[in-house]
Amino acid sequence: MTSKPALTRDVARRLRRDQTEAERMLWSRLRNSELEGFKFRRQYPIGPFFADFFC
């Protein structure tokens, strides 16, 4: 049986890989901390959900 953290990691990886064009464009700006130095993450697990972008 797959552990929950491994399953969560696999789902997050799939969501990052299969992102929409809009997500790809937004992430290209967010990933380098271009918005006033804030740090962003993609597909961040929050309880049973995933936030597409998390600051």
Helices and strands as residue ranges (DSSP letters): H 4-17, H 21-30, E 41-46, E 49-54
